Amino acid sequence: MGAQIREYRQRIRSVSATKKITRAMELMAAARVVKAQQAVRESTPYARAITRAVSAVATFSNEEHVLTTEKEKVTRAAVVIITSDRGLAGAYSSSVLKESERLIARLRDEGKEAVPYLLGRKAVGYYSFRGREFAADWTGDSEKPAFERAREIGIRLVDDFLKDTEAEGGVDEVHIVYSRFVSMVTQEPEVIRLLPLEIVEGTEPPAEGELFPLYEFEPNVEEVLDALLPKYVNSRLFNAMLQAAASELAARQRAMKSATDNAEELVKKYTRLANQARQAEITQEISEIVGGASALAESK
């Protein structure tokens, strides 16, 4: 009986130590997700505005730019997969990876070869474990992405998009798979096509009696697009990385809160079992004492 009580007490100490860790991680995630939400709120209007600006230039000019023109034959498509560097975030990374698998399957059905570009150690581990090839990977800053990293990735994607597909191993399309931050309880895997330019938010029609604006380009449309499109790519990519970071932290906070609550329930359970075992031990000791006293009295 004493060994059983010691075992319960050891489990209580172990679970309590785990609860302290999960509680600390929950508080850290809760503190960081506020800053991540703020970063998303600050970057989203700019990303939308520059998308509308580039869309307007592409729509209201007759200029055909390499980054806005659909290729006649699409054979290779880049798939940028944004996951986390660390675990303990519930199904956050797995949901993004499942969405990427659905996208890759759809691309293959369309006769396109999918070329993965991986962000986050979870994606790298997923592909490495399965022995699958990927074009490039970036790790180390999933919780707090920097714009310089987004610019570095954007340069690589644009360079690969501009390369000849057959001769140089370039790509004809660029897609991004990430987790869009909706709220603290809702994060949704999402797919957007980054290149060639796709009007994501759409161009709002003019109100009744309002005319479409006339654009004048200086020095010319091609140079305006050359200047705007890299900014568009970098801003859209950076916004997706910020959305993913906020989603990761929110998912980790929920996962750690659930783990802390489960640990508390286990502590209560083991405490109750230890008390029951102790009560049984006391009852047995009392029974032995009474039995011994009765035997002693009878012997006299």
C-alpha positions as CSV (number, residue, x, y, z in Angstrom):
1,M,0.0,0.0,0.0
2,G,2.8,2.4,0.9
3,A,4.5,1.8,-2.5
4,Q,1.2,2.7,-4.3
5,I,1.0,6.0,-2.3
6,R,4.6,6.8,-3.2
7,E,3.9,6.1,-6.9
8,Y,0.9,8.4,-6.9
9,R,2.9,11.2,-5.2
10,Q,5.7,10.8,-7.7
11,R,3.1,11.1,-10.5
12,I,1.7,14.2,-8.9
13,R,5.2,15.8,-8.7
14,S,5.9,14.9,-12.3
15,V,2.6,16.2,-13.7
16,S,2.9,19.4,-11.6
17,A,6.3,20.1,-13.1
18,T,4.9,19.5,-16.5
19,K,2.0,21.9,-15.7
20,K,4.5,24.6,-14.8
21,I,6.2,24.3,-18.2
22,T,2.9,24.3,-20.2
23,R,1.6,27.2,-18.2
24,A,4.8,29.2,-18.8
25,M,4.6,28.4,-22.6
26,E,0.9,29.4,-22.6
27,L,1.7,32.8,-21.1
28,M,4.7,33.4,-23.4
29,A,2.5,32.6,-26.5
30,A,-0.2,34.9,-25.2
31,A,2.2,37.7,-24.8
32,R,3.8,37.2,-28.2
33,V,0.5,36.8,-30.1
34,V,-0.6,40.3,-29.2
35,K,2.5,41.7,-31.1
36,A,1.9,39.3,-33.9
37,Q,-1.7,40.4,-34.3
38,Q,-0.5,44.0,-34.4
39,A,2.0,43.2,-37.1
40,V,-0.7,41.6,-39.2
41,R,-3.0,44.6,-38.8
42,E,-0.2,46.9,-39.8
43,S,1.0,45.0,-42.8
44,T,-2.4,43.9,-44.3
45,P,-3.6,47.3,-45.5
46,Y,-0.3,47.9,-47.3
47,A,-0.4,44.5,-48.9
48,R,-3.9,45.1,-50.1
49,A,-3.2,48.6,-51.3
50,I,-0.1,47.6,-53.4
51,T,-2.0,44.6,-54.8
52,R,-4.8,47.0,-56.0
53,A,-2.2,49.4,-57.3
54,V,-0.4,46.7,-59.3
55,S,-3.7,45.3,-60.5
56,A,-4.8,48.8,-61.7
57,V,-1.6,49.3,-63.6
58,A,-1.9,45.9,-65.2
59,T,-5.6,46.3,-65.9
60,F,-5.7,49.8,-67.3
61,S,-2.6,49.6,-69.4
62,N,-2.0,47.4,-72.5
63,E,1.6,46.6,-71.4
64,E,2.4,42.9,-71.1
65,H,4.8,42.3,-68.3
66,V,6.5,39.0,-67.7
67,L,5.2,38.9,-64.0
68,T,1.6,39.6,-65.0
69,T,1.3,37.5,-68.2
70,E,0.0,33.9,-68.1
71,K,2.5,31.6,-69.8
72,E,1.2,29.6,-72.7
73,K,2.3,26.3,-71.4
74,V,2.5,25.8,-67.6
75,T,4.6,22.7,-66.6
76,R,6.2,23.6,-63.3
77,A,4.6,25.4,-60.3
78,A,6.3,26.6,-57.2
79,V,4.5,25.8,-53.9
80,V,5.7,27.9,-50.9
81,I,4.7,26.1,-47.7
82,I,4.8,28.1,-44.5
83,T,4.9,26.1,-41.3
84,S,6.4,26.5,-37.8
85,D,9.9,25.8,-36.5
86,R,8.7,24.3,-33.2
87,G,5.9,21.9,-32.2
88,L,3.5,22.1,-29.3
89,A,1.0,24.1,-31.4
90,G,-1.7,21.5,-32.0
91,A,-2.6,20.8,-35.6
92,Y,-1.2,24.1,-36.9
93,S,1.6,22.7,-39.1
94,S,-0.2,19.5,-40.1
95,S,-3.2,21.4,-41.3
96,V,-1.0,23.5,-43.6
97,L,0.9,20.5,-44.8
98,K,-2.4,18.7,-45.6
99,E,-3.6,21.8,-47.6
100,S,-0.3,21.8,-49.5
101,E,-0.8,18.1,-50.3
102,R,-4.2,18.9,-51.7
103,L,-2.8,21.7,-53.8
104,I,0.0,19.5,-55.1
105,A,-2.4,16.8,-56.0
106,R,-4.6,19.3,-57.9
107,L,-1.5,20.7,-59.8
108,R,-0.5,17.2,-60.8
109,D,-4.0,16.4,-62.0
110,E,-3.6,19.5,-64.2
111,G,-0.4,18.1,-65.6
112,K,1.9,20.4,-63.6
113,E,5.0,19.5,-61.6
114,A,4.9,20.9,-58.1
115,V,8.2,22.4,-56.8
116,P,8.2,22.8,-53.0
117,Y,9.8,25.8,-51.3
118,L,9.7,25.2,-47.5
119,L,9.5,27.6,-44.6
120,G,9.8,26.2,-41.1
121,R,11.5,23.1,-39.7
122,K,8.2,21.2,-39.6
123,A,7.9,21.3,-43.4
124,V,11.6,20.5,-43.8
125,G,11.2,17.5,-41.4
126,Y,8.0,16.4,-43.2
127,Y,9.8,16.3,-46.6
128,S,13.1,14.9,-45.3
129,F,11.5,12.1,-43.4
130,R,9.7,11.0,-46.6
131,G,12.8,11.4,-48.7
132,R,11.0,13.9,-51.0
133,E,13.0,16.6,-52.8
134,F,12.4,20.4,-52.4
135,A,13.9,23.4,-54.1
136,A,14.9,25.5,-51.1
137,D,14.2,25.9,-47.3
138,W,14.3,28.7,-44.8
139,T,14.1,28.1,-41.0
140,G,14.6,29.9,-37.7
141,D,12.1,32.7,-37.6
142,S,8.6,31.3,-37.9
143,E,7.4,33.0,-34.8
144,K,8.9,36.4,-35.6
145,P,9.5,36.8,-39.4
146,A,11.6,39.6,-40.6
147,F,11.0,41.6,-43.8
148,E,14.6,40.9,-44.9
149,R,13.8,37.2,-44.9
150,A,10.6,37.8,-47.0
151,R,12.7,39.9,-49.4
152,E,15.3,37.1,-49.7
153,I,12.6,34.5,-50.5
154,G,10.9,36.9,-52.9
155,I,14.1,37.5,-54.8
156,R,14.6,33.7,-55.1
157,L,11.0,33.2,-56.3
158,V,11.1,36.0,-58.9
159,D,14.4,34.7,-60.2
160,D,13.1,31.2,-60.6
161,F,9.9,32.5,-62.2
162,L,12.0,34.5,-64.8
163,K,14.1,31.5,-65.6
164,D,13.3,29.3,-68.6
165,T,11.4,26.3,-67.4
166,E,13.0,23.6,-69.6
167,A,16.5,24.9,-70.0
168,E,17.2,26.4,-66.6
169,G,14.6,24.7,-64.3
170,G,12.5,27.7,-63.6
171,V,8.8,27.7,-62.6
172,D,5.7,29.0,-64.4
173,E,3.6,29.7,-61.4
174,V,4.1,30.5,-57.7
175,H,1.6,29.5,-55.0
176,I,1.7,30.1,-51.3
177,V,0.2,27.8,-48.7
178,Y,-0.1,29.3,-45.2
179,S,-2.5,29.7,-42.2
180,R,-4.6,32.8,-42.3
181,F,-5.2,34.4,-38.9
182,V,-8.9,35.0,-38.5
183,S,-9.2,35.2,-34.7
184,M,-7.6,33.7,-31.6
185,V,-9.8,30.6,-32.0
186,T,-9.9,30.4,-35.8
187,Q,-7.0,30.0,-38.2
188,E,-7.6,28.7,-41.6
189,P,-5.2,27.1,-44.1
190,E,-5.3,29.2,-47.3
191,V,-3.8,29.1,-50.8
192,I,-3.0,32.1,-52.9
193,R,-1.3,32.4,-56.3
194,L,1.4,34.9,-56.1
195,L,2.7,34.8,-59.7
196,P,1.7,35.5,-62.3
197,L,-0.2,38.4,-60.8
198,E,-3.7,37.4,-59.8
199,I,-6.2,40.0,-58.6
200,V,-6.7,38.6,-55.1
201,E,-8.9,41.3,-53.6
202,G,-10.4,42.3,-56.9
203,T,-10.8,45.7,-58.4
204,E,-14.0,47.3,-57.0
205,P,-16.3,48.7,-59.7
206,P,-17.0,52.4,-59.7
207,A,-20.0,53.8,-58.0
208,E,-23.0,54.9,-60.1
209,G,-22.0,58.1,-62.0
210,E,-18.3,57.5,-61.2
211,L,-15.7,56.9,-63.9
212,F,-12.7,54.8,-63.8
213,P,-9.6,56.9,-63.1
214,L,-7.2,57.6,-66.0
215,Y,-3.6,56.7,-65.2
216,E,-0.5,58.4,-66.5
217,F,2.7,56.6,-66.2
218,E,6.1,58.2,-65.9
219,P,8.6,57.5,-67.3
220,N,6.6,54.5,-68.8
221,V,4.4,51.6,-67.9
222,E,7.1,49.0,-68.0
223,E,9.4,50.8,-65.6
224,V,6.4,51.4,-63.2
225,L,5.6,47.7,-63.2
226,D,9.3,46.8,-62.8
227,A,9.3,49.0,-59.6
228,L,6.0,47.9,-58.2
229,L,6.0,44.1,-58.8
230,P,9.0,43.3,-56.5
231,K,7.3,45.3,-53.8
232,Y,4.1,43.5,-54.4
233,V,5.8,40.1,-54.2
234,N,7.6,41.0,-51.0
235,S,4.6,42.5,-49.3
236,R,2.3,39.7,-50.1
237,L,4.9,37.1,-48.9
238,F,5.7,39.0,-45.8
239,N,2.0,39.4,-44.9
240,A,1.5,35.6,-45.4
241,M,4.5,35.0,-43.0
242,L,3.0,37.4,-40.4
243,Q,-0.4,35.7,-40.7
244,A,1.3,32.4,-40.2
245,A,3.2,33.6,-37.2
246,A,0.1,34.9,-35.5
247,S,-1.7,31.6,-36.3
248,E,1.1,29.6,-34.8
249,L,1.2,31.5,-31.6
250,A,-2.6,31.4,-31.2
251,A,-2.6,27.7,-31.8
252,R,0.3,27.2,-29.3
253,Q,-1.5,29.2,-26.7
254,R,-4.6,27.0,-27.1
255,A,-2.6,23.8,-27.1
256,M,-0.7,24.8,-24.0
257,K,-3.9,25.9,-22.2
258,S,-5.4,22.5,-23.0
259,A,-2.3,20.8,-21.7
260,T,-2.3,22.8,-18.5
261,D,-6.0,22.0,-17.9
262,N,-5.4,18.3,-18.5
263,A,-2.4,18.4,-16.1
264,E,-4.6,20.0,-13.4
265,E,-7.2,17.3,-13.9
266,L,-4.5,14.6,-13.6
267,V,-3.2,16.2,-10.4
268,K,-6.7,16.1,-8.9
269,K,-7.1,12.5,-10.0
270,Y,-3.8,11.3,-8.5
271,T,-4.4,13.3,-5.4
272,R,-7.8,11.6,-4.9
273,L,-6.3,8.2,-5.6
274,A,-3.4,8.9,-3.1
275,N,-5.9,10.0,-0.5
276,Q,-8.0,6.9,-1.0
277,A,-4.9,4.7,-0.8
278,R,-3.8,6.5,2.4
279,Q,-7.3,6.1,3.9
280,A,-7.3,2.4,3.0
281,E,-3.8,2.1,4.7
282,I,-5.0,3.8,7.8
283,T,-8.1,1.6,7.9
284,Q,-6.0,-1.4,7.6
285,E,-3.6,-0.2,10.4
286,I,-6.6,0.4,12.7
287,S,-8.0,-3.0,11.9
288,E,-4.7,-4.6,12.7
289,I,-4.4,-2.7,16.0
290,V,-8.0,-3.6,17.0
291,G,-7.4,-7.2,15.9
292,G,-4.2,-7.3,18.0
293,A,-5.9,-5.8,21.0
294,S,-8.8,-8.3,20.7
295,A,-6.3,-11.2,20.5
296,L,-4.4,-9.9,23.5
297,A,-7.6,-9.5,25.5
298,E,-8.7,-13.1,24.7
299,S,-5.3,-14.5,25.6
300,K,-5.7,-13.0,29.1
